[in-house]
Amino acid sequence: MKPNFETISKEVIHLLSFPQADVLATREEVHQRQLELDRALALGNLEHSKIRIYFEDNESKKVVETTVWAVTDQRVILKQGHSIPINRIYKSA
C-alpha cells in the first residue's frame, strides 16, 4: 500500500487510542475491507499465515504484520488479546 504507513509491532497496539469515525468513505470500500478480513481470518486459522493490516489510530497511519485470530462485529482480534477496531482499518493484505 502507500509508503506513508509506519510499521509497528503488535505488542504496542494496546497503547494506541482509536477514534470512533470510520476511515473508509463508501459502502463498497467497507464491503471490500470485510472480505479482506474474512480472508485474513481464514489464512490465520488454516495456514497460520501472517498478513499486513493497514490502519489509523488518533495520531497517524500504521501497518502491523500479524496473524488474525478472530473477527467480531467491531474488532479484529490478534495474538495475546490485542485488537484493532474494524472501522479504523483501511486494508488487510
N, CA, C and O atoms as a GROMACS GRO file, in nm:
protein
  372
    1MET      N    1   0.084  -0.118   0.000
    1MET     CA    2   0.000   0.000   0.000
    1MET      C    3   0.088   0.124   0.000
    1MET      O    4   0.203   0.117  -0.044
    2LYS      N    5   0.039   0.235   0.047
    2LYS     CA    6   0.114   0.360   0.043
    2LYS      C    7   0.230   0.358   0.142
    2LYS      O    8   0.220   0.299   0.250
    3PRO      N    9   0.342   0.422   0.105
    3PRO     CA   10   0.459   0.421   0.192
    3PRO      C   11   0.445   0.509   0.316
    3PRO      O   12   0.536   0.510   0.399
    4ASN      N   13   0.335   0.582   0.333
    4ASN     CA   14   0.321   0.671   0.449
    4ASN      C   15   0.263   0.600   0.571
    4ASN      O   16   0.215   0.665   0.663
    5PHE      N   17   0.266   0.468   0.573
    5PHE     CA   18   0.221   0.390   0.688
    5PHE      C   19   0.344   0.349   0.768
    5PHE      O   20   0.436   0.287   0.715
    6GLU      N   21   0.343   0.382   0.896
    6GLU     CA   22   0.453   0.348   0.987
    6GLU      C   23   0.437   0.203   1.033
    6GLU      O   24   0.330   0.164   1.079
    7THR      N   25   0.543   0.124   1.022
    7THR     CA   26   0.539  -0.015   1.066
    7THR      C   27   0.556  -0.020   1.217
    7THR      O   28   0.648   0.040   1.273
    8ILE      N   29   0.465  -0.094   1.283
    8ILE     CA   30   0.473  -0.110   1.428
    8ILE      C   31   0.461  -0.259   1.462
    8ILE      O   32   0.422  -0.339   1.378
    9SER      N   33   0.495  -0.294   1.585
    9SER     CA   34   0.478  -0.432   1.630
    9SER      C   35   0.342  -0.446   1.697
    9SER      O   36   0.288  -0.348   1.749
   10LYS      N   37   0.289  -0.566   1.696
   10LYS     CA   38   0.156  -0.589   1.755
   10LYS      C   39   0.156  -0.565   1.906
   10LYS      O   40   0.051  -0.540   1.965
   11GLU      N   41   0.271  -0.572   1.968
   11GLU     CA   42   0.280  -0.556   2.113
   11GLU      C   43   0.249  -0.414   2.160
   11GLU      O   44   0.221  -0.393   2.278
   12VAL      N   45   0.253  -0.316   2.070
   12VAL     CA   46   0.224  -0.177   2.112
   12VAL      C   47   0.080  -0.135   2.079
   12VAL      O   48   0.040  -0.024   2.113
   13ILE      N   49   0.005  -0.221   2.014
   13ILE     CA   50  -0.131  -0.185   1.973
   13ILE      C   51  -0.218  -0.148   2.093
   13ILE      O   52  -0.300  -0.056   2.084
   14HIS      N   53  -0.201  -0.217   2.205
   14HIS     CA   54  -0.284  -0.187   2.322
   14HIS      C   55  -0.258  -0.047   2.379
   14HIS      O   56  -0.337   0.002   2.459
   15LEU      N   57  -0.149   0.016   2.339
   15LEU     CA   58  -0.117   0.151   2.386
   15LEU      C   59  -0.181   0.260   2.299
   15LEU      O   60  -0.180   0.377   2.336
   16LEU      N   61  -0.236   0.221   2.184
   16LEU     CA   62  -0.291   0.318   2.090
   16LEU      C   63  -0.433   0.358   2.126
   16LEU      O   64  -0.505   0.285   2.194
   17SER      N   65  -0.471   0.475   2.080
   17SER     CA   66  -0.607   0.525   2.101
   17SER      C   67  -0.675   0.538   1.965
   17SER      O   68  -0.616   0.588   1.869
   18PHE      N   69  -0.801   0.492   1.957
   18PHE     CA   70  -0.872   0.489   1.829
   18PHE      C   71  -0.999   0.574   1.833
   18PHE      O   72  -1.085   0.553   1.919
   19PRO      N   73  -1.012   0.670   1.741
   19PRO     CA   74  -1.136   0.747   1.730
   19PRO      C   75  -1.251   0.659   1.684
   19PRO      O   76  -1.229   0.547   1.638
   20GLN      N   77  -1.373   0.709   1.696
   20GLN     CA   78  -1.493   0.633   1.658
   20GLN      C   79  -1.519   0.634   1.508
   20GLN      O   80  -1.579   0.539   1.456
   21ALA      N   81  -1.478   0.737   1.437
   21ALA     CA   82  -1.511   0.753   1.296
   21ALA      C   83  -1.447   0.644   1.210
   21ALA      O   84  -1.338   0.595   1.239
   22ASP      N   85  -1.518   0.606   1.103
   22ASP     CA   86  -1.465   0.507   1.009
   22ASP      C   87  -1.366   0.576   0.914
   22ASP      O   88  -1.389   0.689   0.871
   23VAL      N   89  -1.257   0.507   0.882
   23VAL     CA   90  -1.158   0.563   0.791
   23VAL      C   91  -1.199   0.550   0.645
   23VAL      O   92  -1.142   0.616   0.558
   24LEU      N   93  -1.297   0.464   0.616
   24LEU     CA   94  -1.343   0.444   0.479
   24LEU      C   95  -1.472   0.523   0.455
   24LEU      O   96  -1.553   0.543   0.545
   25ALA      N   97  -1.488   0.568   0.329
   25ALA     CA   98  -1.598   0.658   0.297
   25ALA      C   99  -1.717   0.591   0.230
   25ALA      O  100  -1.831   0.635   0.248
   26THR      N  101  -1.693   0.485   0.152
   26THR     CA  102  -1.803   0.428   0.074
   26THR      C  103  -1.841   0.288   0.122
   26THR      O  104  -1.762   0.219   0.187
   27ARG      N  105  -1.963   0.249   0.088
   27ARG     CA  106  -2.010   0.114   0.122
   27ARG      C  107  -1.927   0.008   0.052
   27ARG      O  108  -1.903  -0.099   0.108
   28GLU      N  109  -1.884   0.037  -0.070
   28GLU     CA  110  -1.802  -0.059  -0.146
   28GLU      C  111  -1.669  -0.084  -0.076
   28GLU      O  112  -1.623  -0.198  -0.068
   29GLU      N  113  -1.607   0.023  -0.026
   29GLU     CA  114  -1.480   0.008   0.046
   29GLU      C  115  -1.498  -0.072   0.175
   29GLU      O  116  -1.415  -0.156   0.208
   30VAL      N  117  -1.606  -0.045   0.246
   30VAL     CA  118  -1.635  -0.118   0.370
   30VAL      C  119  -1.658  -0.266   0.340
   30VAL      O  120  -1.610  -0.352   0.413
   31HIS      N  121  -1.731  -0.295   0.232
   31HIS     CA  122  -1.755  -0.434   0.193
   31HIS      C  123  -1.623  -0.503   0.157
   31HIS      O  124  -1.600  -0.617   0.197
   32GLN      N  125  -1.538  -0.435   0.081
   32GLN     CA  126  -1.409  -0.492   0.042
   32GLN      C  127  -1.323  -0.520   0.165
   32GLN      O  128  -1.256  -0.623   0.173
   33ARG      N  129  -1.325  -0.428   0.260
   33ARG     CA  130  -1.248  -0.448   0.384
   33ARG      C  131  -1.296  -0.573   0.457
   33ARG      O  132  -1.214  -0.651   0.507
   34GLN      N  133  -1.427  -0.593   0.463
   34GLN     CA  134  -1.480  -0.712   0.532
   34GLN      C  135  -1.438  -0.840   0.462
   34GLN      O  136  -1.403  -0.939   0.527
   35LEU      N  137  -1.440  -0.840   0.329
   35LEU     CA  138  -1.394  -0.957   0.254
   35LEU      C  139  -1.247  -0.986   0.283
   35LEU      O  140  -1.209  -1.102   0.301
   36GLU      N  141  -1.165  -0.882   0.287
   36GLU     CA  142  -1.022  -0.900   0.315
   36GLU      C  143  -1.000  -0.952   0.457
   36GLU      O  144  -0.913  -1.036   0.479
   37LEU      N  145  -1.078  -0.903   0.553
   37LEU     CA  146  -1.063  -0.950   0.691
   37LEU      C  147  -1.108  -1.096   0.706
   37LEU      O  148  -1.047  -1.172   0.780
   38ASP      N  149  -1.215  -1.134   0.635
   38ASP     CA  150  -1.259  -1.273   0.637
   38ASP      C  151  -1.150  -1.364   0.579
   38ASP      O  152  -1.126  -1.473   0.630
   39ARG      N  153  -1.086  -1.319   0.473
   39ARG     CA  154  -0.976  -1.395   0.412
   39ARG      C  155  -0.858  -1.405   0.508
   39ARG      O  156  -0.798  -1.511   0.523
   40ALA      N  157  -0.825  -1.294   0.574
   40ALA     CA  158  -0.715  -1.292   0.670
   40ALA      C  159  -0.742  -1.388   0.786
   40ALA      O  160  -0.651  -1.456   0.833
   41LEU      N  161  -0.866  -1.394   0.830
   41LEU     CA  162  -0.904  -1.486   0.937
   41LEU      C  163  -0.884  -1.631   0.893
   41LEU      O  164  -0.830  -1.712   0.968
   42ALA      N  165  -0.928  -1.663   0.771
   42ALA     CA  166  -0.911  -1.798   0.719
   42ALA      C  167  -0.763  -1.834   0.707
   42ALA      O  168  -0.722  -1.944   0.743
   43LEU      N  169  -0.683  -1.742   0.657
   43LEU     CA  170  -0.538  -1.767   0.644
   43LEU      C  171  -0.474  -1.787   0.781
   43LEU      O  172  -0.387  -1.872   0.798
   44GLY      N  173  -0.517  -1.709   0.877
   44GLY     CA  174  -0.460  -1.721   1.012
   44GLY      C  175  -0.496  -1.852   1.078
   44GLY      O  176  -0.411  -1.914   1.142
   45ASN      N  177  -0.619  -1.896   1.063
   45ASN     CA  178  -0.664  -2.018   1.129
   45ASN      C  179  -0.621  -2.144   1.057
   45ASN      O  180  -0.587  -2.244   1.121
   46LEU      N  181  -0.622  -2.142   0.925
   46LEU     CA  182  -0.590  -2.262   0.849
   46LEU      C  183  -0.441  -2.279   0.822
   46LEU      O  184  -0.387  -2.389   0.833
   47GLU      N  185  -0.375  -2.169   0.788
   47GLU     CA  186  -0.235  -2.178   0.746
   47GLU      C  187  -0.139  -2.107   0.840
   47GLU      O  188  -0.018  -2.110   0.818
   48HIS      N  189  -0.193  -2.043   0.945
   48HIS     CA  190  -0.112  -1.966   1.039
   48HIS      C  191  -0.027  -1.862   0.966
   48HIS      O  192   0.086  -1.835   1.005
   49SER      N  193  -0.083  -1.806   0.859
   49SER     CA  194  -0.014  -1.705   0.779
   49SER      C  195  -0.030  -1.567   0.839
   49SER      O  196  -0.136  -1.532   0.891
   50LYS      N  197   0.076  -1.488   0.830
   50LYS     CA  198   0.069  -1.350   0.874
   50LYS      C  199   0.022  -1.263   0.758
   50LYS      O  200   0.050  -1.291   0.642
   51ILE      N  201  -0.048  -1.158   0.793
   51ILE     CA  202  -0.093  -1.060   0.694
   51ILE      C  203  -0.058  -0.921   0.746
   51ILE      O  204  -0.022  -0.904   0.863
   52ARG      N  205  -0.068  -0.824   0.659
   52ARG     CA  206  -0.046  -0.685   0.699
   52ARG      C  207  -0.182  -0.616   0.714
   52ARG      O  208  -0.268  -0.627   0.627
   53ILE      N  209  -0.199  -0.547   0.824
   53ILE     CA  210  -0.320  -0.468   0.847
   53ILE      C  211  -0.280  -0.321   0.846
   53ILE      O  212  -0.197  -0.277   0.925
   54TYR      N  213  -0.341  -0.246   0.753
   54TYR     CA  214  -0.317  -0.104   0.740
   54TYR      C  215  -0.429  -0.030   0.812
   54TYR      O  216  -0.546  -0.047   0.778
   55PHE      N  217  -0.394   0.052   0.911
   55PHE     CA  218  -0.497   0.116   0.993
   55PHE      C  219  -0.450   0.254   1.038
   55PHE      O  220  -0.337   0.295   1.012
   56GLU      N  221  -0.540   0.324   1.108
   56GLU     CA  222  -0.508   0.457   1.157
   56GLU      C  223  -0.558   0.472   1.300
   56GLU      O  224  -0.674   0.442   1.330
   57ASP      N  225  -0.469   0.519   1.388
   57ASP     CA  226  -0.512   0.550   1.524
   57ASP      C  227  -0.540   0.700   1.532
   57ASP      O  228  -0.564   0.763   1.429
   58ASN      N  229  -0.537   0.759   1.652
   58ASN     CA  230  -0.566   0.902   1.663
   58ASN      C  231  -0.448   0.990   1.626
   58ASN      O  232  -0.459   1.113   1.628
   59GLU      N  233  -0.333   0.929   1.591
   59GLU     CA  234  -0.214   1.008   1.558
   59GLU      C  235  -0.168   0.995   1.414
   59GLU      O  236  -0.136   1.095   1.350
   60SER      N  237  -0.166   0.872   1.361
   60SER     CA  238  -0.110   0.852   1.227
   60SER      C  239  -0.151   0.718   1.168
   60SER      O  240  -0.213   0.635   1.234
   61LYS      N  241  -0.114   0.699   1.043
   61LYS     CA  242  -0.141   0.572   0.974
   61LYS      C  243  -0.030   0.474   1.010
   61LYS      O  244   0.088   0.510   1.016
   62LYS      N  245  -0.071   0.348   1.033
   62LYS     CA  246   0.024   0.246   1.075
   62LYS      C  247  -0.005   0.115   1.003
   62LYS      O  248  -0.114   0.095   0.948
   63VAL      N  249   0.095   0.027   1.003
   63VAL     CA  250   0.077  -0.108   0.949
   63VAL      C  251   0.143  -0.206   1.046
   63VAL      O  252   0.250  -0.180   1.101
   64VAL      N  253   0.075  -0.320   1.064
   64VAL     CA  254   0.128  -0.425   1.151
   64VAL      C  255   0.121  -0.557   1.075
   64VAL      O  256   0.024  -0.583   1.003
   65GLU      N  257   0.223  -0.639   1.090
   65GLU     CA  258   0.223  -0.773   1.030
   65GLU      C  259   0.196  -0.872   1.142
   65GLU      O  260   0.272  -0.880   1.238
   66THR      N  261   0.087  -0.947   1.128
   66THR     CA  262   0.043  -1.033   1.237
   66THR      C  263  -0.050  -1.141   1.185
   66THR      O  264  -0.086  -1.143   1.067
   67THR      N  265  -0.089  -1.230   1.273
   67THR     CA  266  -0.187  -1.334   1.244
   67THR      C  267  -0.321  -1.293   1.304
   67THR      O  268  -0.328  -1.254   1.420
   68VAL      N  269  -0.427  -1.302   1.225
   68VAL     CA  270  -0.561  -1.271   1.274
   68VAL      C  271  -0.619  -1.396   1.338
   68VAL      O  272  -0.625  -1.502   1.276
   69TRP      N  273  -0.661  -1.383   1.464
   69TRP     CA  274  -0.718  -1.497   1.536
   69TRP      C  275  -0.868  -1.499   1.531
   69TRP      O  276  -0.929  -1.606   1.530
   70ALA      N  277  -0.931  -1.380   1.528
   70ALA     CA  278  -1.078  -1.374   1.526
   70ALA      C  279  -1.120  -1.239   1.470
   70ALA      O  280  -1.046  -1.141   1.475
   71VAL      N  281  -1.243  -1.236   1.417
   71VAL     CA  282  -1.304  -1.113   1.370
   71VAL      C  283  -1.443  -1.106   1.431
   71VAL      O  284  -1.526  -1.194   1.410
   72THR      N  285  -1.469  -0.999   1.508
   72THR     CA  286  -1.602  -0.979   1.566
   72THR      C  287  -1.673  -0.873   1.482
   72THR      O  288  -1.623  -0.832   1.377
   73ASP      N  289  -1.789  -0.831   1.526
   73ASP     CA  290  -1.862  -0.726   1.454
   73ASP      C  291  -1.786  -0.595   1.452
   73ASP      O  292  -1.800  -0.515   1.359
   74GLN      N  293  -1.705  -0.571   1.556
   74GLN     CA  294  -1.640  -0.442   1.568
   74GLN      C  295  -1.489  -0.444   1.574
   74GLN      O  296  -1.425  -0.340   1.557
   75ARG      N  297  -1.429  -0.560   1.599
   75ARG     CA  298  -1.284  -0.564   1.619
   75ARG      C  299  -1.220  -0.684   1.550
   75ARG      O  300  -1.283  -0.786   1.525
   76VAL      N  301  -1.091  -0.668   1.520
   76VAL     CA  302  -1.006  -0.777   1.472
   76VAL      C  303  -0.919  -0.816   1.591
   76VAL      O  304  -0.849  -0.732   1.648
   77ILE      N  305  -0.924  -0.944   1.628
   77ILE     CA  306  -0.851  -0.993   1.745
   77ILE      C  307  -0.721  -1.057   1.696
   77ILE      O  308  -0.720  -1.142   1.607
   78LEU      N  309  -0.610  -1.014   1.758
   78LEU     CA  310  -0.478  -1.065   1.724
   78LEU      C  311  -0.426  -1.150   1.840
   78LEU      O  312  -0.493  -1.165   1.941
   79LYS      N  313  -0.307  -1.204   1.824
   79LYS     CA  314  -0.244  -1.282   1.932
   79LYS      C  315  -0.234  -1.198   2.058
   79LYS      O  316  -0.230  -1.075   2.052
   80GLN      N  317  -0.230  -1.265   2.171
   80GLN     CA  318  -0.214  -1.204   2.303
   80GLN      C  319  -0.328  -1.108   2.338
   80GLN      O  320  -0.312  -1.021   2.423
   81GLY      N  321  -0.443  -1.125   2.272
   81GLY     CA  322  -0.560  -1.045   2.306
   81GLY      C  323  -0.560  -0.903   2.253
   81GLY      O  324  -0.652  -0.828   2.283
   82HIS      N  325  -0.460  -0.865   2.175
   82HIS     CA  326  -0.458  -0.732   2.116
   82HIS      C  327  -0.566  -0.724   2.010
   82HIS      O  328  -0.599  -0.824   1.946
   83SER      N  329  -0.622  -0.605   1.990
   83SER     CA  330  -0.726  -0.591   1.889
   83SER      C  331  -0.722  -0.452   1.826
   83SER      O  332  -0.669  -0.357   1.882
   84ILE      N  333  -0.781  -0.445   1.706
   84ILE     CA  334  -0.791  -0.320   1.631
   84ILE      C  335  -0.937  -0.303   1.591
   84ILE      O  336  -0.997  -0.397   1.540
   85PRO      N  337  -0.996  -0.185   1.614
   85PRO     CA  338  -1.133  -0.163   1.570
   85PRO      C  339  -1.142  -0.172   1.417
   85PRO      O  340  -1.060  -0.114   1.346
   86ILE      N  341  -1.240  -0.244   1.369
   86ILE     CA  342  -1.255  -0.262   1.224
   86ILE      C  343  -1.273  -0.129   1.152
   86ILE      O  344  -1.222  -0.111   1.042
   87ASN      N  345  -1.345  -0.036   1.214
   87ASN     CA  346  -1.370   0.092   1.146
   87ASN      C  347  -1.244   0.178   1.130
   87ASN      O  348  -1.250   0.282   1.065
   88ARG      N  349  -1.133   0.137   1.189
   88ARG     CA  350  -1.007   0.210   1.174
   88ARG      C  351  -0.912   0.142   1.075
   88ARG      O  352  -0.800   0.189   1.056
   89ILE      N  353  -0.955   0.034   1.014
   89ILE     CA  354  -0.871  -0.042   0.920
   89ILE      C  355  -0.900   0.002   0.777
   89ILE      O  356  -1.016   0.010   0.734
   90TYR      N  357  -0.792   0.032   0.704
   90TYR     CA  358  -0.803   0.066   0.561
   90TYR      C  359  -0.806  -0.060   0.476
   90TYR      O  360  -0.889  -0.074   0.386
   91LYS      N  361  -0.715  -0.153   0.507
   91LYS     CA  362  -0.693  -0.267   0.418
   91LYS      C  363  -0.617  -0.374   0.494
   91LYS      O  364  -0.543  -0.345   0.588
   92SER      N  365  -0.638  -0.499   0.453
   92SER     CA  366  -0.552  -0.608   0.501
   92SER      C  367  -0.507  -0.685   0.378
   92SER      O  368  -0.584  -0.708   0.285
   93ALA      N  369  -0.380  -0.725   0.380
   93ALA     CA  370  -0.324  -0.792   0.262
   93ALA      C  371  -0.219  -0.893   0.305
   93ALA      O  372  -0.160  -0.960   0.220
   0.00000   0.00000   0.00000
